[in-house]
């Protein structure tokens, strides 16, 4: 049990989640027009909001990924909320029987070409949700708190940690 709650699994899982969200966000930001087409295929938001969503969602993924890497307060909660949103959208698509790309890793996603299914993406997201639950459990067991953003800035600019 001691190894399960050592710092290394916490760091490794946090870094893996950050890598997935960073890869996902950057790959969609490279081609926001293609991602907008995928978003529009779900029919969930008005057409005039699709372009904003095709840039805003991936940008948020990148910001949250950086926050996870640095273990900044709020980044895990933001990631959990965004993942829950993605899972709800995937569930909606599965419920309607849509045959669309999940849009998870942008237009060049090899998974989309191979499977073109939403269920695989939902299973992957479920595993990531379990990882987020582990991170919260780890923080609870260890009574650990992530660093606040302004405290991090103070440490970076002054070199002192006065917590």
FENQUIFEN-V746276 format. One record per helix or strand. SS is the DSSP state (H for helix, E for strand). FROM is the first residue (numbers start at 0). LEN is the number of residues. Records with the same first field share a line. If there is no record, write none. Layout:
# FENQUIFEN-V746276
SS = FROM-LEN / FROM-LEN
This chain:
# FENQUIFEN-V746276
H = 6-24 / 31-11 / 46-24 / 74-22 / 109-5 / 117-25 / 148-10
E = 71-1 / 146-1
